[in-house]
Amino acid sequence: MRSSSGASSGSSASRGGNADERKRKRMISNRESARRSRMRKRKRVDDLALEAGQLAVENRRIVAGLVMTKGLYVNVEAENSVLRAQVAELSSRLDSLNGIIAYVNSMNVLCGRTQGNGSNGGLWEPMMADVGPFVEMF
């Protein structure tokens, strides 16, 4: 029986050796897996840092474009204000000139003058001396 118990203890020792070998292989595998996981994590952090840098550059470019566009907008608004003031001034002048024309026409009607009598001045001839300096201002 001794030989059978010796065989059984030898078999138990070889199983223990296999268990130790499996445990050692599993430990190596776990270490390798952890190393790969750390490498993936480091790569992900590096990729995110690179992306953050690129986004910061793009953000600065967009902000610079926005500042430039805002400056152009302010310039256009200022020019628009000047043009509106000019329109108001020119409208006022036009109203004044239309008033003068209406006055001259009414005076010609009161005086019995009509257009188309063949003279070069027509309606304007009698009044040009009176309104000449005023019209030259415009």
FENRA-V509841 format. One record per residue. N is the residue number from 1. RES is the residue in one letter. PSI is psi as a letter, one per 30 degrees, with the letter a starting at -180 (NA if undefined). BURIAL is b if it has 9 or more other ideal C-beta (glycine too) atoms within 8 Angstrom, else e. D_CENTER is the distance of its C-alpha to the mean C-alpha in Angstrom with 2 decimals. Layout:
BEGIN
N;RES;PSI;BURIAL;D_CENTER, N;RES;PSI;BURIAL;D_CENTER
END
This chain:
BEGIN
1;M;f;e;93.24, 2;R;e;e;92.19, 3;S;e;e;90.65, 4;S;e;e;88.74, 5;S;e;e;87.43, 6;G;e;e;86.58, 7;A;e;e;84.70, 8;S;e;e;82.89, 9;S;e;e;81.96, 10;G;e;e;80.86, 11;S;e;e;78.71, 12;S;e;e;77.22, 13;A;e;e;76.48, 14;S;e;e;74.77, 15;R;e;e;72.67, 16;G;e;e;71.74, 17;G;e;e;70.87, 18;N;e;e;68.67, 19;A;e;e;67.01, 20;D;e;e;66.42, 21;E;e;e;65.11, 22;R;e;e;62.77, 23;K;e;e;61.66, 24;R;e;e;61.04, 25;K;e;e;59.09, 26;R;e;e;57.06, 27;M;e;e;56.30, 28;I;e;e;55.20, 29;S;e;e;53.06, 30;N;e;e;51.45, 31;R;e;e;50.79, 32;E;e;e;49.23, 33;S;e;e;47.09, 34;A;e;e;45.96, 35;R;e;e;45.21, 36;R;e;e;43.08, 37;S;e;e;41.29, 38;R;e;e;40.58, 39;M;e;e;39.34, 40;R;e;e;36.97, 41;K;e;e;35.73, 42;R;e;e;35.30, 43;K;e;e;33.43, 44;R;e;e;31.13, 45;V;e;e;30.47, 46;D;e;e;29.86, 47;D;e;e;27.46, 48;L;e;e;25.53, 49;A;e;e;25.53, 50;L;e;e;24.24, 51;E;e;e;21.44, 52;A;e;e;20.59, 53;G;e;e;20.53, 54;Q;e;e;18.26, 55;L;e;e;15.79, 56;A;e;e;16.09, 57;V;e;e;15.41, 58;E;e;e;12.28, 59;N;e;e;11.16, 60;R;e;e;12.13, 61;R;e;e;10.28, 62;I;e;e;6.85, 63;V;e;e;8.23, 64;A;e;e;9.55, 65;G;e;e;6.60, 66;L;e;e;5.39, 67;V;e;e;9.12, 68;M;e;e;9.58, 69;T;e;e;7.41, 70;K;e;e;9.31, 71;G;e;e;12.38, 72;L;e;e;12.20, 73;Y;e;e;11.89, 74;V;e;e;14.89, 75;N;e;e;16.75, 76;V;e;e;16.42, 77;E;e;e;17.58, 78;A;e;e;20.45, 79;E;e;e;21.41, 80;N;e;e;21.35, 81;S;e;e;23.68, 82;V;e;e;25.96, 83;L;e;e;26.13, 84;R;e;e;26.96, 85;A;e;e;29.67, 86;Q;e;e;30.99, 87;V;e;e;31.14, 88;A;e;e;33.09, 89;E;e;e;35.40, 90;L;e;e;36.01, 91;S;e;e;36.65, 92;S;e;e;39.14, 93;R;e;b;40.80, 94;L;e;e;41.00, 95;D;e;e;42.58, 96;S;e;b;45.05, 97;L;e;b;45.94, 98;N;e;e;46.36, 99;G;e;e;48.61, 100;I;e;b;50.64, 101;I;e;e;50.98, 102;A;e;e;52.11, 103;Y;e;e;54.58, 104;V;e;b;55.95, 105;N;e;b;56.34, 106;S;e;e;58.09, 107;M;e;b;60.37, 108;N;e;b;61.22, 109;V;e;e;62.07, 110;L;e;e;64.24, 111;C;f;e;65.97, 112;G;g;e;66.57, 113;R;k;b;64.55, 114;T;l;e;62.79, 115;Q;l;e;60.42, 116;G;g;e;61.72, 117;N;g;e;65.06, 118;G;f;e;64.57, 119;S;l;e;63.72, 120;N;e;e;60.58, 121;G;e;e;59.33, 122;G;b;b;59.89, 123;L;f;b;58.58, 124;W;f;e;57.03, 125;E;e;b;60.07, 126;P;f;b;61.81, 127;M;f;b;58.72, 128;M;e;b;56.93, 129;A;e;e;58.99, 130;D;e;e;57.83, 131;V;f;b;54.09, 132;G;e;e;53.64, 133;P;e;e;52.53, 134;F;e;e;50.11, 135;V;e;b;48.43, 136;E;f;e;48.13, 137;M;e;e;45.90, 138;F;NA;e;43.24
END
